[in-house]
Amino acid sequence: MVLPVHAIKPPELAEKTLSFPKIPKKGVGIPIQISSAEILEKEEDIPIKEIEAKIEEVIETITDEVIIAPELNQENVVKAFALFAVKQKVSIVSLIKLLIPEIKGKQVVVTMTVQQEEFIGEVKIDWQAFLKKYFNDAEITLQFAIDETANTTRKAYTASEQYEETLNESEIFRAMVNKFKLKLKQ
């Protein structure tokens, strides 16, 4: 009697047996992981790891060169100012964002009062470096023009300056401070 073959094997393999890989027993040890690069190195003596390292190096170089810097124009300079301001101390963020830049060739000129210029202080160097990096142009310079005609009334930015200003201007506030012996918390 002939038993029917149930499509497990094609008819030409019906007489042959197929062998399957053995499944390892549990608890024999930790499995070993070999990367495809290691297998190719062992079989063909090709320095694959060196090639992969070189490829990564080339990709990094290309990525640095491909970065397209924005065009130096009014809109992009204002965006750069806003990005720079976010990274600064809270006290000068709003001042930087309010300044209106003027572009003259590769120069970015900012007009401000003497007080504003003093308030910004040493940030000017970092600011110029940020603009050079942002626009990917080492020739960009940041110039500060002092407006002599602007109203030079001193503005109180910090809490201590506001306290002193109010103390000097208001008789009632001065009387209250003296009566209750108030001091500004440092």
Contacts in CASP RR format, 6 or more apart in sequence:
PFRMAT RR
TARGET T0000
AUTHOR 0000-0000-0000
METHOD contacts of the structure
MODEL  1
MVLPVHAIKPPELAEKTLSFPKIPKKGVGIPIQISSAEILEKEEDIPIKE
IEAKIEEVIETITDEVIIAPELNQENVVKAFALFAVKQKVSIVSLIKLLI
PEIKGKQVVVTMTVQQEEFIGEVKIDWQAFLKKYFNDAEITLQFAIDETA
NTTRKAYTASEQYEETLNESEIFRAMVNKFKLKLKQ
5 11 0 8 1.000
5 14 0 8 1.000
9 16 0 8 1.000
9 18 0 8 1.000
37 48 0 8 1.000
37 49 0 8 1.000
37 52 0 8 1.000
38 48 0 8 1.000
40 46 0 8 1.000
40 48 0 8 1.000
41 47 0 8 1.000
41 48 0 8 1.000
41 49 0 8 1.000
67 136 0 8 1.000
69 134 0 8 1.000
69 135 0 8 1.000
69 136 0 8 1.000
69 137 0 8 1.000
70 76 0 8 1.000
70 79 0 8 1.000
70 80 0 8 1.000
70 134 0 8 1.000
70 135 0 8 1.000
72 103 0 8 1.000
72 105 0 8 1.000
72 106 0 8 1.000
72 108 0 8 1.000
72 135 0 8 1.000
72 137 0 8 1.000
72 140 0 8 1.000
73 103 0 8 1.000
74 101 0 8 1.000
74 103 0 8 1.000
76 135 0 8 1.000
77 101 0 8 1.000
77 103 0 8 1.000
77 108 0 8 1.000
77 131 0 8 1.000
78 100 0 8 1.000
78 101 0 8 1.000
80 130 0 8 1.000
80 131 0 8 1.000
80 134 0 8 1.000
80 135 0 8 1.000
81 96 0 8 1.000
81 97 0 8 1.000
81 99 0 8 1.000
81 101 0 8 1.000
82 96 0 8 1.000
82 97 0 8 1.000
83 130 0 8 1.000
83 134 0 8 1.000
84 96 0 8 1.000
84 126 0 8 1.000
84 127 0 8 1.000
84 130 0 8 1.000
84 131 0 8 1.000
84 134 0 8 1.000
85 92 0 8 1.000
85 93 0 8 1.000
85 94 0 8 1.000
85 96 0 8 1.000
85 97 0 8 1.000
86 93 0 8 1.000
87 130 0 8 1.000
88 96 0 8 1.000
88 123 0 8 1.000
91 119 0 8 1.000
91 157 0 8 1.000
91 158 0 8 1.000
92 119 0 8 1.000
92 120 0 8 1.000
92 123 0 8 1.000
95 116 0 8 1.000
95 119 0 8 1.000
95 120 0 8 1.000
95 157 0 8 1.000
96 120 0 8 1.000
96 127 0 8 1.000
99 110 0 8 1.000
99 111 0 8 1.000
99 112 0 8 1.000
99 116 0 8 1.000
100 110 0 8 1.000
100 111 0 8 1.000
101 108 0 8 1.000
101 109 0 8 1.000
101 110 0 8 1.000
102 108 0 8 1.000
102 109 0 8 1.000
102 110 0 8 1.000
102 111 0 8 1.000
103 109 0 8 1.000
106 137 0 8 1.000
106 139 0 8 1.000
106 140 0 8 1.000
106 141 0 8 1.000
107 140 0 8 1.000
107 141 0 8 1.000
107 142 0 8 1.000
107 143 0 8 1.000
108 131 0 8 1.000
108 140 0 8 1.000
108 141 0 8 1.000
108 142 0 8 1.000
108 143 0 8 1.000
109 143 0 8 1.000
109 144 0 8 1.000
109 145 0 8 1.000
110 142 0 8 1.000
110 143 0 8 1.000
110 144 0 8 1.000
110 145 0 8 1.000
111 144 0 8 1.000
111 145 0 8 1.000
111 146 0 8 1.000
111 147 0 8 1.000
112 120 0 8 1.000
112 144 0 8 1.000
112 145 0 8 1.000
112 146 0 8 1.000
112 147 0 8 1.000
113 146 0 8 1.000
113 147 0 8 1.000
113 150 0 8 1.000
113 151 0 8 1.000
113 152 0 8 1.000
114 146 0 8 1.000
114 152 0 8 1.000
115 152 0 8 1.000
115 154 0 8 1.000
115 155 0 8 1.000
117 144 0 8 1.000
117 146 0 8 1.000
119 157 0 8 1.000
120 127 0 8 1.000
120 144 0 8 1.000
124 142 0 8 1.000
124 144 0 8 1.000
127 142 0 8 1.000
128 140 0 8 1.000
128 141 0 8 1.000
128 142 0 8 1.000
131 140 0 8 1.000
131 142 0 8 1.000
132 138 0 8 1.000
132 140 0 8 1.000
154 165 0 8 1.000
156 162 0 8 1.000
156 164 0 8 1.000
156 165 0 8 1.000
159 184 0 8 1.000
160 184 0 8 1.000
163 184 0 8 1.000
166 173 0 8 1.000
167 173 0 8 1.000
167 174 0 8 1.000
167 177 0 8 1.000
176 182 0 8 1.000
END
